[in-house]
Structure formats: C-alpha cells, structure tokens
Amino acid sequence: MNLTLNHRRPPRRRLLLGAGALALSLAVGSTAGCDGHDGAAASSPATVSTAGPAASYDAATEHDAEFNATFKHKFSTVRGVRMHYVTGGKGPALVLLHGWPQTWYEWRKIMPALARHHTVYALDLPGLGDSKGSPESFDKKTLARYVHGLLRDQIGLDRFDLVAHDLGGGVGFQYVSQFPGQVNSYVHMDYPLPGRKLPAAQYRTFSWHMAFNSQQAIPEKLVDNPSDVREYLTAFYPQVAYGGTSFGGKRTRSPFTEAEINEYVRTYSRPDVLHAGFELYRSLDKDERDNTAAARINTRTLLLTATGSLASTRATLTPALHNITRAVEIPASGHWLAEENPEAVVREILSFISKTGTKSYSNSGTSS
C-alpha cells in the first residue's frame, strides 16, 4: 500500500484505517462502473512485485504424510485455464468450492472425515489458488461453466453432491441452475445471493471490504506486494469470524493458524490471483442479473450459515432455490464455518447428503 511520496511505509493501523475509510465512502457513494466487463473478458491484472521464488502448489501439504496417503494434487486444462484440484477418498463423488480470500485449502480440516465416505474433489476456482490462466469473465455463471468443463469433461463425473462456500456459493448456485441433472444435492454455505431480493449495490454495503474489492484498479494499487497481502488478510479474517466486528464483537484474534494464513498469502501474493479475487466482486452486477434470470432450482439444498445469519441469508435464496429442506446456523461460528466448527459442518454435510429426499432435523444448531 504505497501511499507516500517518499516511499516510507505508513504504520499498519494507518493503512487499514485509510483503506477502510475509502471503502466506506465508496460503499455509500456511486458504484457505477464496478461491473465494466458485462460478461466480457476480465481486465488484465496490475503489475505487482513479489519477493523470492514462488512456493510449490503443495507447499502446505508436502510434509503431511497422513494427508498425502489419501489425497493427491492434480491439474487439468479447461478452455486455456490450468485448473488445480485436490482429490482422494472412496465412495460417491463430493465436490467442494471455496470462497474469498481462500482456496481449496479452506476444506483441509474436514476433508479427511468426508473422504471416509466420499471421493472428495476440492477445487481451486479458475484463476484462483494454484489454478493458472484467466477465464473469459469472473461472473459466477461463466466460472460454473469452467467448473463443469473440469468435472464433466475432464474428470468424467456424471453425478455428485456439491458443497460451496462464500463467493464459491455464487458459482455453486449457477452450477446447479445450469446443470441440475448432475447434482444430487447442494450445500450452500454462508453466502447471501445477489438477485431478486438482493441487488448487488446493496450487497456491497454489507461490509467495507465488499465495496473496496469492487473498485476498479484501486485495490491492486493499495495492496501491491506480499507484505500488503499478508496485512490485508490478517486484519480481515478475524473481522468476519465469530465475535468479530462484523458480528458486533471486538475480536482481533485470527481464526486461522499462522500456517493457514501463510498458505493463503502464498497464493494471493501472485498478481493474477490477487486480481482474480477482486474480479469476483467487480462482477456482482452481472451475477445479480444472471441469478435473477436463472431457472427454477428444485435440487435438494442444505443451507448452512454463521450464527445469527440464517434468516437474512435464506431470504435471498428462496426466490431461486425452491427445495431448501434444511437450514442451520452453525454454533459458535462466524463466516469461516469449516474452520471455526468443523465437527458440526461435517455432521451436517454427511447427514444431509446421505438422505434420499426427506427432511432431516438434528441438534447441530438453530434450524428451520
């Protein structure tokens, strides 16, 4: 965040407050021009310097013998994008889609438990994580088609259960809408859906980071090196964790370990990945239009949210997802469901996808 002419770096607090104030002013002002692509090719990332050689795609798992006994890193090219995914386990296929600012690694804690019953596929979305190359656009309808190209055309999956979190939930929703015959059941995790009940402009007012990330060029100019990436992510993660400021609390402790943060910093320090993450927000207006026009979805759906977020999130989904057979707030969890309460998330996912079509109820948390 190189903001001074003499190149002296401002203190961390000043940087964060400055970015936050800018984003808040943008959130209440005009967001015109945030969706400049309208489905066209995404703009090129700004040039960002990185220090030292890039770590390997398996940097976080290469010394984890127990993990590597079950899971393997794999790559496959879809329409010019080299997509990375991690797979392992036995049983029916289960696909996991991550959100921002994360990668396939957000599922690391729950993958072993899921893999005892399913063959797990944890994807890096196109342009994110260790996937390389830029998709035609970062609107979620387009990204879902790339995911389909990987799952159906490259891996050869005919049917599977699908779990998606955060902005990955935007991709998951569009996948179920476009390819309903492939998805046995759908788990939608903590993502209010832009569409009939939630305009993109309103979505951006929910948090300063949504308005900030949506702006053209500004985020790449302020978050312009690996140190800034670490600073941004380290400050952001606790804000939307249980007890964080987004939930009316004062939490400053990160929900992630240093090793987990290091893995996310590794990938988002790549200029193209950083840019791709911001593009997920810049395409929200296109997402709103696509979601509004989406076909009626009757796929069995489980909705999982942070504590206190169920009613507001569900209201954005019901116009399009017509078969939400279970909806649960994960106890003592903020936005990072799979990390903050992995046991409850595993229990809910496995219980739900094992059913054939009847409603289920449990004591995992507040449900409806």
C-alpha positions as a Markdown table, in Angstrom:
| # | Residue | x | y | z |
|---|---|---|---|---|
| 1 | Met | 0.0 | 0.0 | 0.0 |
| 2 | Asn | 2.5 | 2.5 | -1.3 |
| 3 | Leu | 0.7 | 5.8 | -0.4 |
| 4 | Thr | 3.6 | 8.2 | 0.4 |
| 5 | Leu | 5.8 | 10.1 | -2.0 |
| 6 | Asn | 8.9 | 9.4 | 0.0 |
| 7 | His | 8.2 | 5.6 | 0.0 |
| 8 | Arg | 8.2 | 5.4 | 3.7 |
| 9 | Arg | 5.6 | 2.8 | 4.7 |
| 10 | Pro | 2.8 | 4.0 | 7.0 |
| 11 | Pro | 2.1 | 2.1 | 10.1 |
| 12 | Arg | -0.3 | -0.9 | 9.8 |
| 13 | Arg | -3.1 | 0.8 | 11.7 |
| 14 | Arg | -3.0 | 3.8 | 9.4 |
| 15 | Leu | -3.0 | 1.7 | 6.3 |
| 16 | Leu | -6.1 | -0.3 | 7.5 |
| 17 | Leu | -8.0 | 2.7 | 8.6 |
| 18 | Gly | -7.2 | 4.5 | 5.4 |
| 19 | Ala | -8.4 | 1.6 | 3.3 |
| 20 | Gly | -11.5 | 1.1 | 5.4 |
| 21 | Ala | -12.5 | 4.8 | 5.3 |
| 22 | Leu | -12.0 | 4.8 | 1.5 |
| 23 | Ala | -14.1 | 1.7 | 1.1 |
| 24 | Leu | -16.9 | 3.0 | 3.3 |
| 25 | Ser | -17.1 | 6.2 | 1.3 |
| 26 | Leu | -17.3 | 4.2 | -1.8 |
| 27 | Ala | -20.0 | 1.9 | -0.4 |
| 28 | Val | -22.4 | 4.8 | 0.3 |
| 29 | Gly | -21.4 | 6.6 | -2.9 |
| 30 | Ser | -21.8 | 5.5 | -6.5 |
| 31 | Thr | -20.6 | 2.1 | -7.6 |
| 32 | Ala | -21.2 | 2.8 | -11.2 |
| 33 | Gly | -18.6 | 1.2 | -13.4 |
| 34 | Cys | -17.9 | -1.6 | -11.0 |
| 35 | Asp | -19.2 | -4.2 | -13.5 |
| 36 | Gly | -17.3 | -2.9 | -16.5 |
| 37 | His | -17.0 | -6.3 | -18.1 |
| 38 | Asp | -20.6 | -7.4 | -18.5 |
| 39 | Gly | -19.5 | -10.9 | -19.3 |
| 40 | Ala | -16.6 | -9.9 | -21.5 |
| 41 | Ala | -13.0 | -10.9 | -20.9 |
| 42 | Ala | -11.7 | -9.8 | -17.5 |
| 43 | Ser | -9.3 | -6.9 | -17.4 |
| 44 | Ser | -5.6 | -7.6 | -17.0 |
| 45 | Pro | -4.1 | -7.5 | -13.5 |
| 46 | Ala | -1.8 | -4.7 | -12.5 |
| 47 | Thr | 1.9 | -5.4 | -12.2 |
| 48 | Val | 2.7 | -6.4 | -8.6 |
| 49 | Ser | 6.2 | -7.2 | -7.4 |
| 50 | Thr | 6.8 | -10.4 | -5.5 |
| 51 | Ala | 9.8 | -11.3 | -3.4 |
| 52 | Gly | 11.6 | -14.6 | -4.0 |
| 53 | Pro | 10.6 | -17.7 | -6.0 |
| 54 | Ala | 7.0 | -18.9 | -5.9 |
| 55 | Ala | 6.4 | -21.8 | -3.5 |
| 56 | Ser | 5.0 | -25.0 | -4.9 |
| 57 | Tyr | 1.3 | -25.8 | -5.1 |
| 58 | Asp | 1.8 | -28.4 | -2.4 |
| 59 | Ala | 3.7 | -26.2 | 0.0 |
| 60 | Ala | 1.1 | -26.6 | 2.7 |
| 61 | Thr | 0.8 | -30.4 | 2.4 |
| 62 | Glu | 4.1 | -31.8 | 1.0 |
| 63 | His | 5.3 | -32.9 | 4.5 |
| 64 | Asp | 1.9 | -34.1 | 5.7 |
| 65 | Ala | 2.3 | -37.8 | 5.3 |
| 66 | Glu | -1.2 | -38.6 | 6.7 |
| 67 | Phe | -2.8 | -36.2 | 4.2 |
| 68 | Asn | -0.8 | -37.4 | 1.3 |
| 69 | Ala | -1.7 | -41.0 | 2.0 |
| 70 | Thr | -5.3 | -40.1 | 1.0 |
| 71 | Phe | -5.1 | -37.0 | -1.2 |
| 72 | Lys | -3.3 | -36.0 | -4.4 |
| 73 | His | -2.9 | -32.7 | -6.1 |
| 74 | Lys | -3.9 | -32.8 | -9.8 |
| 75 | Phe | -4.2 | -30.4 | -12.7 |
| 76 | Ser | -6.3 | -30.3 | -15.9 |
| 77 | Thr | -6.7 | -27.7 | -18.6 |
| 78 | Val | -10.2 | -26.3 | -19.3 |
| 79 | Arg | -10.5 | -23.7 | -22.2 |
| 80 | Gly | -7.0 | -22.4 | -21.6 |
| 81 | Val | -7.1 | -22.4 | -17.8 |
| 82 | Arg | -5.0 | -24.9 | -16.0 |
| 83 | Met | -7.2 | -25.9 | -13.1 |
| 84 | His | -5.9 | -27.3 | -9.8 |
| 85 | Tyr | -7.8 | -29.6 | -7.5 |
| 86 | Val | -7.1 | -32.0 | -4.7 |
| 87 | Thr | -8.8 | -35.4 | -4.6 |
| 88 | Gly | -9.0 | -38.5 | -2.5 |
| 89 | Gly | -11.2 | -40.9 | -0.6 |
| 90 | Lys | -13.7 | -43.6 | -1.5 |
| 91 | Gly | -17.3 | -43.5 | -2.4 |
| 92 | Pro | -19.7 | -41.2 | -4.3 |
| 93 | Ala | -18.2 | -38.0 | -5.6 |
| 94 | Leu | -18.4 | -34.9 | -3.4 |
| 95 | Val | -17.2 | -31.5 | -4.9 |
| 96 | Leu | -16.1 | -28.6 | -2.7 |
| 97 | Leu | -15.9 | -25.0 | -4.0 |
| 98 | His | -14.1 | -22.3 | -1.9 |
| 99 | Gly | -14.7 | -18.6 | -1.3 |
| 100 | Trp | -12.6 | -15.5 | -0.9 |
| 101 | Pro | -9.9 | -14.9 | 0.2 |
| 102 | Gln | -9.3 | -18.6 | 0.4 |
| 103 | Thr | -8.5 | -21.6 | -1.8 |
| 104 | Trp | -9.2 | -25.4 | -1.8 |
| 105 | Tyr | -7.3 | -25.3 | 1.5 |
| 106 | Glu | -10.3 | -23.9 | 3.4 |
| 107 | Trp | -11.6 | -27.5 | 3.4 |
| 108 | Arg | -8.4 | -29.1 | 4.7 |
| 109 | Lys | -9.8 | -29.7 | 8.2 |
| 110 | Ile | -12.9 | -31.5 | 7.1 |
| 111 | Met | -11.6 | -33.4 | 4.0 |
| 112 | Pro | -10.3 | -36.5 | 5.9 |
| 113 | Ala | -13.7 | -37.0 | 7.6 |
| 114 | Leu | -15.6 | -36.5 | 4.3 |
| 115 | Ala | -13.2 | -38.8 | 2.4 |
| 116 | Arg | -14.1 | -41.8 | 4.6 |
| 117 | His | -17.5 | -41.8 | 2.9 |
| 118 | His | -16.9 | -40.0 | -0.4 |
| 119 | Thr | -14.4 | -39.4 | -3.1 |
| 120 | Val | -13.6 | -35.7 | -2.5 |
| 121 | Tyr | -12.7 | -33.1 | -5.1 |
| 122 | Ala | -11.6 | -29.8 | -3.6 |
| 123 | Leu | -11.2 | -27.3 | -6.4 |
| 124 | Asp | -9.3 | -24.1 | -6.9 |
| 125 | Leu | -11.7 | -21.9 | -8.8 |
| 126 | Pro | -10.5 | -20.7 | -12.3 |
| 127 | Gly | -7.8 | -18.0 | -11.8 |
| 128 | Leu | -7.5 | -18.6 | -8.1 |
| 129 | Gly | -5.3 | -20.6 | -5.8 |
| 130 | Asp | -3.0 | -22.7 | -7.9 |
| 131 | Ser | -5.2 | -22.6 | -11.0 |
| 132 | Lys | -3.5 | -20.6 | -13.7 |
| 133 | Gly | -4.8 | -18.6 | -16.6 |
| 134 | Ser | -7.7 | -16.1 | -16.8 |
| 135 | Pro | -11.2 | -17.3 | -17.6 |
| 136 | Glu | -13.3 | -15.3 | -20.0 |
| 137 | Ser | -15.0 | -13.5 | -17.1 |
| 138 | Phe | -15.3 | -13.8 | -13.4 |
| 139 | Asp | -19.0 | -13.7 | -13.2 |
| 140 | Lys | -20.2 | -16.9 | -11.5 |
| 141 | Lys | -22.2 | -18.2 | -14.4 |
| 142 | Thr | -19.1 | -18.2 | -16.5 |
| 143 | Leu | -17.0 | -19.8 | -13.7 |
| 144 | Ala | -19.6 | -22.5 | -13.3 |
| 145 | Arg | -19.1 | -23.5 | -16.9 |
| 146 | Tyr | -15.3 | -23.8 | -16.3 |
| 147 | Val | -16.0 | -26.0 | -13.3 |
| 148 | His | -18.4 | -28.1 | -15.4 |
| 149 | Gly | -15.6 | -28.5 | -18.0 |
| 150 | Leu | -13.3 | -29.9 | -15.4 |
| 151 | Leu | -15.8 | -32.1 | -13.6 |
| 152 | Arg | -17.8 | -33.5 | -16.5 |
| 153 | Asp | -15.4 | -33.2 | -19.5 |
| 154 | Gln | -12.0 | -33.8 | -17.9 |
| 155 | Ile | -12.7 | -35.9 | -14.7 |
| 156 | Gly | -15.8 | -37.6 | -16.2 |
| 157 | Leu | -18.2 | -37.1 | -13.2 |
| 158 | Asp | -21.8 | -37.8 | -14.2 |
| 159 | Arg | -23.4 | -37.1 | -10.8 |
| 160 | Phe | -22.1 | -35.8 | -7.5 |
| 161 | Asp | -23.0 | -33.8 | -4.4 |
| 162 | Leu | -21.9 | -30.2 | -4.3 |
| 163 | Val | -20.8 | -28.0 | -1.4 |
| 164 | Ala | -19.9 | -24.3 | -1.9 |
| 165 | His | -19.0 | -21.5 | 0.5 |
| 166 | Asp | -19.0 | -17.7 | 0.2 |
| 167 | Leu | -18.5 | -16.5 | -3.4 |
| 168 | Gly | -18.0 | -20.1 | -4.3 |
| 169 | Gly | -21.7 | -20.3 | -3.4 |
| 170 | Gly | -22.4 | -18.0 | -6.3 |
| 171 | Val | -20.6 | -20.5 | -8.6 |
| 172 | Gly | -22.4 | -23.4 | -6.9 |
| 173 | Phe | -25.8 | -21.8 | -7.4 |
| 174 | Gln | -25.1 | -21.2 | -11.1 |
| 175 | Tyr | -23.8 | -24.7 | -11.5 |
| 176 | Val | -27.0 | -26.2 | -10.1 |
| 177 | Ser | -29.0 | -23.9 | -12.2 |
| 178 | Gln | -27.2 | -24.7 | -15.5 |
| 179 | Phe | -26.5 | -28.4 | -14.9 |
| 180 | Pro | -29.2 | -29.7 | -12.4 |
| 181 | Gly | -29.0 | -33.2 | -13.7 |
| 182 | Gln | -25.5 | -33.6 | -12.4 |
| 183 | Val | -26.1 | -32.5 | -8.8 |
| 184 | Asn | -27.7 | -35.0 | -6.4 |
| 185 | Ser | -27.8 | -32.5 | -3.5 |
| 186 | Tyr | -26.4 | -29.0 | -2.9 |
| 187 | Val | -24.9 | -27.5 | 0.3 |
| 188 | His | -24.9 | -23.6 | 0.2 |
| 189 | Met | -22.7 | -22.1 | 2.9 |
| 190 | Asp | -22.9 | -18.6 | 4.2 |
| 191 | Tyr | -23.5 | -16.6 | 1.0 |
| 192 | Pro | -26.3 | -14.1 | 0.5 |
| 193 | Leu | -27.2 | -14.4 | -3.2 |
| 194 | Pro | -27.3 | -11.3 | -5.3 |
| 195 | Gly | -30.5 | -11.4 | -7.3 |
| 196 | Arg | -34.2 | -10.6 | -7.0 |
| 197 | Lys | -34.1 | -10.0 | -3.2 |
| 198 | Leu | -30.6 | -8.6 | -3.0 |
| 199 | Pro | -29.3 | -6.0 | -5.5 |
| 200 | Ala | -25.5 | -6.0 | -6.0 |
| 201 | Ala | -25.4 | -2.4 | -4.9 |
| 202 | Gln | -27.0 | -3.3 | -1.6 |
| 203 | Tyr | -24.7 | -6.3 | -1.2 |
| 204 | Arg | -21.7 | -4.1 | -1.4 |
| 205 | Thr | -22.9 | -2.1 | 1.7 |
| 206 | Phe | -22.8 | -5.1 | 4.0 |
| 207 | Ser | -19.1 | -4.8 | 4.6 |
| 208 | Trp | -16.3 | -2.3 | 3.7 |
| 209 | His | -14.3 | -5.0 | 2.0 |
| 210 | Met | -17.1 | -5.7 | -0.5 |
| 211 | Ala | -17.1 | -2.1 | -1.6 |
| 212 | Phe | -13.4 | -1.8 | -1.6 |
| 213 | Asn | -12.8 | -5.0 | -3.6 |
| 214 | Ser | -15.3 | -3.9 | -6.2 |
| 215 | Gln | -13.5 | -0.8 | -7.2 |
| 216 | Gln | -11.5 | -0.7 | -10.5 |
| 217 | Ala | -7.7 | -0.7 | -10.1 |
| 218 | Ile | -7.7 | 0.9 | -6.6 |
| 219 | Pro | -7.3 | -2.4 | -4.6 |
| 220 | Glu | -4.4 | -3.6 | -6.8 |
| 221 | Lys | -2.7 | -0.2 | -6.3 |
| 222 | Leu | -3.1 | -0.3 | -2.5 |
| 223 | Val | -2.4 | -4.0 | -1.9 |
| 224 | Asp | 0.6 | -4.1 | -4.1 |
| 225 | Asn | 3.1 | -6.5 | -2.6 |
| 226 | Pro | 3.2 | -9.7 | -0.5 |
| 227 | Ser | 3.5 | -7.7 | 2.8 |
| 228 | Asp | 0.4 | -5.8 | 1.9 |
| 229 | Val | -1.4 | -9.1 | 1.1 |
| 230 | Arg | -0.5 | -10.5 | 4.5 |
| 231 | Glu | -1.5 | -7.3 | 6.2 |
| 232 | Tyr | -4.9 | -7.2 | 4.5 |
| 233 | Leu | -5.8 | -10.9 | 5.0 |
| 234 | Thr | -4.5 | -11.0 | 8.6 |
| 235 | Ala | -6.7 | -8.0 | 9.5 |
| 236 | Phe | -9.7 | -9.2 | 7.6 |
| 237 | Tyr | -10.0 | -12.8 | 8.8 |
| 238 | Pro | -11.0 | -12.0 | 12.4 |
| 239 | Gln | -13.4 | -9.3 | 11.4 |
| 240 | Val | -15.9 | -11.9 | 10.0 |
| 241 | Ala | -15.1 | -14.6 | 12.4 |
| 242 | Tyr | -17.3 | -15.4 | 15.4 |
| 243 | Gly | -17.2 | -12.5 | 17.8 |
| 244 | Gly | -15.6 | -10.2 | 15.1 |
| 245 | Thr | -16.6 | -6.7 | 14.3 |
| 246 | Ser | -18.9 | -7.8 | 11.5 |
| 247 | Phe | -21.0 | -9.6 | 14.2 |
| 248 | Gly | -20.9 | -6.7 | 16.7 |
| 249 | Gly | -17.9 | -8.0 | 18.7 |
| 250 | Lys | -14.4 | -6.9 | 19.4 |
| 251 | Arg | -12.4 | -10.0 | 18.3 |
| 252 | Thr | -9.0 | -9.4 | 16.9 |
| 253 | Arg | -7.6 | -12.9 | 17.2 |
| 254 | Ser | -7.4 | -14.7 | 13.9 |
| 255 | Pro | -9.5 | -17.9 | 13.4 |
| 256 | Phe | -6.6 | -19.3 | 11.4 |
| 257 | Thr | -3.2 | -20.6 | 12.3 |
| 258 | Glu | 0.0 | -18.9 | 11.0 |
| 259 | Ala | 0.5 | -21.9 | 8.7 |
| 260 | Glu | -3.0 | -21.4 | 7.2 |
| 261 | Ile | -2.5 | -17.7 | 6.7 |
| 262 | Asn | 0.9 | -18.4 | 5.1 |
| 263 | Glu | -0.9 | -20.7 | 2.5 |
| 264 | Tyr | -3.4 | -18.0 | 1.6 |
| 265 | Val | -0.8 | -15.3 | 1.4 |
| 266 | Arg | 1.3 | -17.6 | -0.8 |
| 267 | Thr | -1.4 | -17.8 | -3.5 |
| 268 | Tyr | -2.9 | -14.3 | -3.2 |
| 269 | Ser | 0.6 | -12.8 | -3.5 |
| 270 | Arg | 0.5 | -13.8 | -7.1 |
| 271 | Pro | -0.6 | -10.7 | -9.0 |
| 272 | Asp | -3.0 | -12.7 | -11.2 |
| 273 | Val | -4.7 | -14.4 | -8.3 |
| 274 | Leu | -5.0 | -11.2 | -6.3 |
| 275 | His | -6.6 | -9.6 | -9.3 |
| 276 | Ala | -8.9 | -12.5 | -9.8 |
| 277 | Gly | -10.1 | -12.3 | -6.2 |
| 278 | Phe | -11.1 | -8.7 | -6.7 |
| 279 | Glu | -12.8 | -9.5 | -10.0 |
| 280 | Leu | -15.1 | -11.8 | -8.1 |
| 281 | Tyr | -16.6 | -8.7 | -6.5 |
| 282 | Arg | -16.5 | -6.5 | -9.6 |
| 283 | Ser | -18.7 | -9.0 | -11.4 |
| 284 | Leu | -21.5 | -8.9 | -8.8 |
| 285 | Asp | -23.8 | -6.8 | -11.0 |
| 286 | Lys | -23.6 | -9.4 | -13.7 |
| 287 | Asp | -24.2 | -12.0 | -11.1 |
| 288 | Glu | -27.4 | -10.2 | -10.0 |
| 289 | Arg | -28.8 | -10.3 | -13.5 |
| 290 | Asp | -27.8 | -13.9 | -14.1 |
| 291 | Asn | -29.2 | -15.1 | -10.8 |
| 292 | Thr | -32.5 | -13.2 | -11.4 |
| 293 | Ala | -32.8 | -14.9 | -14.8 |
| 294 | Ala | -31.7 | -18.4 | -13.6 |
| 295 | Ala | -34.0 | -21.3 | -14.0 |
| 296 | Arg | -36.1 | -22.6 | -11.0 |
| 297 | Ile | -33.9 | -24.9 | -8.9 |
| 298 | Asn | -35.5 | -27.9 | -7.3 |
| 299 | Thr | -32.3 | -29.7 | -6.2 |
| 300 | Arg | -32.4 | -30.7 | -2.5 |
| 301 | Thr | -30.5 | -28.0 | -0.7 |
| 302 | Leu | -28.9 | -27.6 | 2.7 |
| 303 | Leu | -28.2 | -24.0 | 3.9 |
| 304 | Leu | -25.5 | -23.5 | 6.5 |
| 305 | Thr | -24.8 | -20.0 | 7.9 |
| 306 | Ala | -22.8 | -18.3 | 10.6 |
| 307 | Thr | -24.5 | -17.9 | 13.9 |
| 308 | Gly | -27.1 | -15.2 | 13.6 |
| 309 | Ser | -27.2 | -15.0 | 9.8 |
| 310 | Leu | -29.7 | -17.6 | 8.8 |
| 311 | Ala | -32.9 | -15.6 | 8.3 |
| 312 | Ser | -31.2 | -12.8 | 6.3 |
| 313 | Thr | -29.3 | -15.2 | 4.1 |
| 314 | Arg | -32.2 | -17.5 | 3.5 |
| 315 | Ala | -34.4 | -14.6 | 2.3 |
| 316 | Thr | -32.1 | -14.0 | -0.6 |
| 317 | Leu | -32.1 | -17.7 | -1.7 |
| 318 | Thr | -35.8 | -18.7 | -1.6 |
| 319 | Pro | -36.8 | -17.0 | -4.8 |
| 320 | Ala | -34.5 | -19.3 | -6.7 |
| 321 | Leu | -33.7 | -22.3 | -4.5 |
| 322 | His | -37.1 | -23.9 | -4.1 |
| 323 | Asn | -36.1 | -27.1 | -2.2 |
| 324 | Ile | -34.2 | -25.9 | 0.9 |
| 325 | Thr | -35.1 | -28.9 | 3.0 |
| 326 | Arg | -32.8 | -28.0 | 5.9 |
| 327 | Ala | -31.3 | -24.7 | 7.1 |
| 328 | Val | -28.9 | -24.4 | 10.0 |
| 329 | Glu | -26.9 | -21.8 | 11.9 |
| 330 | Ile | -23.5 | -23.4 | 12.8 |
| 331 | Pro | -23.0 | -22.9 | 16.5 |
| 332 | Ala | -20.2 | -20.5 | 17.7 |
| 333 | Ser | -19.2 | -19.8 | 14.1 |
| 334 | Gly | -18.7 | -16.7 | 12.1 |
| 335 | His | -18.2 | -16.8 | 8.3 |
| 336 | Trp | -15.4 | -19.4 | 8.3 |
| 337 | Leu | -17.7 | -22.4 | 9.0 |
| 338 | Ala | -15.5 | -25.2 | 8.1 |
| 339 | Glu | -12.6 | -23.9 | 10.2 |
| 340 | Glu | -14.5 | -22.5 | 13.2 |
| 341 | Asn | -16.7 | -25.5 | 13.8 |
| 342 | Pro | -15.5 | -28.3 | 11.5 |
| 343 | Glu | -17.3 | -31.1 | 13.5 |
| 344 | Ala | -20.7 | -29.5 | 13.1 |
| 345 | Val | -20.1 | -28.8 | 9.4 |
| 346 | Val | -19.0 | -32.4 | 8.7 |
| 347 | Arg | -22.0 | -33.8 | 10.6 |
| 348 | Glu | -24.5 | -31.6 | 8.7 |
| 349 | Ile | -23.0 | -32.4 | 5.3 |
| 350 | Leu | -22.7 | -36.1 | 5.8 |
| 351 | Ser | -26.2 | -36.4 | 7.3 |
| 352 | Phe | -27.8 | -34.4 | 4.6 |
| 353 | Ile | -26.2 | -36.0 | 1.5 |
| 354 | Ser | -26.9 | -39.5 | 2.9 |
| 355 | Lys | -30.6 | -38.8 | 2.7 |
| 356 | Thr | -32.6 | -39.5 | -0.5 |
| 357 | Gly | -35.2 | -36.8 | -0.3 |
| 358 | Thr | -36.8 | -36.5 | 3.1 |
| 359 | Lys | -36.4 | -33.5 | 5.5 |
| 360 | Ser | -33.9 | -34.0 | 8.3 |
| 361 | Tyr | -33.6 | -32.4 | 11.7 |
| 362 | Ser | -30.8 | -32.5 | 14.3 |
| 363 | Asn | -29.4 | -30.6 | 17.2 |
| 364 | Ser | -26.3 | -29.2 | 15.4 |
| 365 | Gly | -27.6 | -25.7 | 15.7 |
| 366 | Thr | -30.6 | -23.4 | 15.1 |
| 367 | Ser | -32.6 | -24.8 | 12.2 |
| 368 | Ser | -35.7 | -24.2 | 10.3 |
